Amino acid sequence: MMVGSNLKDTQLQQIVDKTIVFADKDEDGKISFDEFCSVVGNTDIHKKMVVDV
């Protein structure tokens, strides 16, 4: 089930905005690759995104 289908547009936008603020360590308004890796590296989601071939 998609999260976005359960939330109003404003609620989803708030989640996106807060996520960017949390991950944007250099406060440039964007998430760099290094910032993304830092956030993803601290979770198990990177294990779920891997496809074994």
CORKAVEN-V839118 format. One line per field, one symbol per residue. ss: DSSP state (A for helix, B for strand, O for the rest). psi: psi as a letter, one per 30 degrees, with the letter a starting at -180 (. if undefined). burial: I if it has 24 or more other C-alpha atoms within 12 Angstrom, else O. A space follows every 50 residues. Layout:
BEGIN
ss = ???
psi = ???
burial = ???
END
This chain:
BEGIN
ss = OOAAAAOOAAAAAAAAAAAAAAAOOOOOOOOOAAAAAAAAAOOOAAAAOO OOO
psi = kkeffflleeeeeeeeeeeeeefieghggljleeeeeeeefglgefeffk kk.
burial = OOOOOOOOOOOOOOOOOOOOOOIOOOOOOOIOOOOOOOOOOOOOOOOOOO OOO
END
